[in-house]
Amino acid sequence: MLREFMTKTPMLGLPIITLFLFITIFTTVFLRVMLRKETSYAAAESLPLEDGDDVSRKDAP
């Protein structure tokens, strides 16, 4: 029954293709981040979180 339903509506293949594309991209990005060496984070690790300028709201007393 499912096979008959899938053959009659060709647009149902697009969500399946999209799901496999998402899984492929997600897995690739995940593995790339998890397998990255710690030395490659050294440059980002030394960046300051703030630039030292305090920004205050105008409505604050």
C-alpha positions as CSV (number, residue, x, y, z in Angstrom):
1,M,0.0,0.0,0.0
2,L,2.8,2.4,0.9
3,R,4.7,1.6,-2.3
4,E,1.5,2.3,-4.4
5,F,1.0,5.6,-2.6
6,M,4.6,6.6,-3.2
7,T,4.5,5.8,-6.9
8,K,1.4,7.9,-7.4
9,T,2.8,11.0,-5.9
10,P,6.3,11.9,-7.1
11,M,6.5,14.9,-4.7
12,L,6.8,12.7,-1.7
13,G,10.3,11.8,-2.7
14,L,11.5,15.4,-2.0
15,P,11.2,15.2,1.8
16,I,13.1,11.9,1.8
17,I,15.9,13.5,-0.3
18,T,15.9,16.5,1.9
19,L,16.1,14.3,5.0
20,F,19.1,12.5,3.7
21,L,20.8,15.7,2.6
22,F,20.2,17.2,6.1
23,I,21.6,14.0,7.8
24,T,24.7,14.1,5.5
25,I,25.5,17.8,6.1
26,F,24.8,17.5,9.9
27,T,27.0,14.5,10.2
28,T,29.8,16.1,8.2
29,V,29.8,19.3,10.2
30,F,29.5,17.3,13.5
31,L,32.5,15.1,12.6
32,R,34.5,18.0,11.4
33,V,34.1,19.9,14.7
34,M,34.6,16.8,16.9
35,L,37.7,15.7,15.1
36,R,39.3,19.1,15.0
37,K,42.6,19.4,16.8
38,E,42.7,21.6,19.9
39,T,45.6,23.6,18.5
40,S,43.2,25.0,15.8
41,Y,41.1,26.7,18.6
42,A,44.1,28.6,19.9
43,A,43.4,31.7,17.8
44,A,39.8,31.9,18.8
45,E,40.6,31.1,22.4
46,S,42.7,34.2,22.8
47,L,40.1,36.6,21.4
48,P,38.5,38.9,24.0
49,L,34.8,38.5,24.8
50,E,34.4,42.3,25.3
51,D,36.4,45.2,23.9
52,G,36.5,47.0,27.3
53,D,33.9,49.7,26.4
54,D,31.0,49.8,28.7
55,V,27.8,50.4,26.8
56,S,25.0,51.8,29.0
57,R,21.4,52.2,28.2
58,K,20.2,55.8,27.6
59,D,17.2,55.4,30.0
60,A,19.4,54.2,32.9
61,P,20.1,56.9,35.6
